[in-house]
Amino acid sequence: MGDGRAHRLSLELYDPEGHRFLGPIVTGPEGIAPPAPAVITIALVFTSQNLVFGQPGRYSILLRADDSDEGRFDSSFTVRQGPPELFQ
């Protein structure tokens, strides 16, 4: 992405059935990007405070740069159900 132009990042979360339940959250680096072929490092922090996962199962994360398939990153995580005392 070091081409001297503005870029945007989007984040989406999908439930176990594949329905989007969060996002897209869109952001981007601030300032002027350096000219190519400079490497840009971006730290992303996602806080899930008060985010409710409606059911156990595998949830998917889609992170995309500039809405392109080339800048697409997919990952997933599993939500498990347990006794309430585990969450106090």
Secondary structure, 3 states (H helix, E strand, C coil): CCCCCCCCEEEEEECCCCCEEEEEEEECCCCCCCCCCCCCCCCCCCCCCCCCCCCCEEEEEEEEECCCCCCEEEEEEEECCCCHHHHC
